[in-house]
Amino acid sequence: YLLPSPAHASGGATAGGAYLLSAKQRYNKRVVAGIKSFLTLDARDLGQVNAYFESSEEGGWEDLSAAGYLLANAFRTSSTKAPDALPSVKKWKAFAKEIELLKRALSKKDAEKVFSAYKNAEEKLDAYLDAVELPSGMELKQM
């Protein structure tokens, strides 16, 4: 006769702390790459800024926008807490809002507004980086 085989847990999305740790490790590299690319932009060079937003590669805005939110969400300590209530997610959204203003100015080819929006986004960035336990923008520029 047949004996039942033992069940093995996959440790998937319900694994709690171990999952969150691996999520942080998985997204950190992508976030750092995207932030470093952002910080090296010459905000007065509209072609360079536009290329950053058009890139779907790691280091471009498209990848950073996904990884940045996911990394912020990985700082949840309770599965019942809504992601939007997390300080790290709020700080990501504040940064992303400035990026949207930058993109809007870029679409209008308004160099002054692009530069101003870039500086505003840069100001919001350190609060996000601190919330997700990454080095400051100044430190990332030097890495």
C-alpha positions in Angstrom: 0.0 0.0 0.0 1.0 3.7 -0.5 2.3 6.0 2.2 1.6 9.7 1.8 4.7 11.7 1.1 5.5 14.6 3.5 4.4 18.1 2.5 7.1 20.7 1.8 6.4 24.4 2.1 7.8 26.5 -0.7 8.5 29.5 1.5 6.8 31.6 -1.2 5.1 34.9 -0.7 3.8 33.9 2.8 7.3 33.3 4.2 7.3 36.7 6.0 10.7 38.0 7.0 12.7 35.7 4.7 10.7 36.9 1.7 11.0 40.5 2.6 14.7 40.2 3.1 15.1 38.6 -0.4 12.8 41.2 -1.9 15.0 44.0 -0.5 18.1 42.3 -1.9 16.4 41.8 -5.2 15.3 45.4 -5.6 18.2 47.2 -4.0 20.6 46.7 -7.0 18.0 47.9 -9.5 17.1 51.0 -7.3 20.7 51.9 -6.8 21.4 51.6 -10.6 18.4 53.8 -11.4 19.2 56.4 -8.8 22.8 56.6 -9.8 21.7 57.1 -13.5 19.3 59.8 -12.3 21.9 61.6 -10.2 24.4 61.7 -13.1 22.0 63.4 -15.5 22.7 66.9 -16.7 19.3 68.3 -16.1 19.9 71.0 -18.6 20.5 68.5 -21.4 17.0 67.6 -22.5 18.3 64.8 -24.8 20.1 63.1 -22.0 17.1 63.4 -19.7 14.8 62.1 -22.4 17.0 59.1 -22.9 16.8 58.3 -19.2 13.1 58.1 -19.4 13.0 56.2 -22.7 15.3 53.4 -21.5 13.6 50.2 -20.3 17.0 48.8 -19.2 18.2 48.5 -15.6 19.3 52.1 -14.7 16.5 53.8 -16.6 13.3 55.3 -15.1 11.0 52.5 -16.3 12.9 49.9 -14.2 13.5 52.3 -11.3 9.8 53.2 -11.1 8.9 49.5 -10.6 11.8 48.5 -8.4 11.5 51.7 -6.3 7.9 51.1 -5.4 8.5 47.3 -4.7 11.5 48.1 -2.5 9.5 50.6 -0.5 6.7 48.0 -0.2 9.2 45.4 1.1 9.4 47.4 4.3 6.0 46.3 5.4 6.0 44.8 8.9 2.4 43.6 8.8 0.5 42.0 5.9 -2.7 43.9 7.1 -1.1 47.3 6.7 -1.9 48.9 3.4 1.2 49.7 1.3 0.1 53.3 0.8 0.3 53.8 4.6 4.0 52.9 4.8 6.4 55.8 5.3 8.7 54.3 2.7 5.9 54.1 0.1 4.8 57.7 0.9 8.3 58.9 0.4 8.6 57.0 -2.9 5.4 58.5 -4.1 6.6 62.0 -3.2 9.7 61.5 -5.3 7.7 59.9 -8.2 5.3 62.8 -8.2 8.2 65.2 -8.8 9.5 62.9 -11.6 6.0 63.1 -13.2 6.3 66.9 -13.2 9.8 66.6 -14.7 8.4 64.4 -17.5 5.6 66.8 -18.1 8.0 69.7 -18.5 10.2 67.5 -20.7 7.3 66.7 -23.0 6.8 70.5 -23.4 10.6 70.9 -24.0 10.6 73.5 -21.2 14.3 73.5 -20.1 13.8 75.7 -17.1 10.9 73.6 -15.7 12.8 70.4 -16.4 15.8 71.7 -14.4 13.5 73.0 -11.5 11.6 69.7 -11.4 14.9 67.7 -11.4 16.1 69.7 -8.4 12.8 69.2 -6.6 13.0 65.5 -7.2 16.5 65.4 -6.0 15.4 67.0 -2.8 12.7 64.3 -2.2 15.1 61.5 -3.0 17.1 61.4 0.2 14.0 60.9 2.3 13.1 57.9 0.2 16.7 56.5 0.3 16.8 56.9 4.0 13.4 55.1 4.4 14.6 52.1 2.3 18.0 52.0 4.1 20.1 53.0 1.2 23.0 55.5 1.2 22.1 59.2 0.5 22.2 60.6 -3.0 25.5 62.3 -2.3 27.0 58.9 -1.2 25.6 57.1 -4.2 27.1 59.7 -6.6 30.5 58.9 -5.1 30.2 55.1 -5.4 
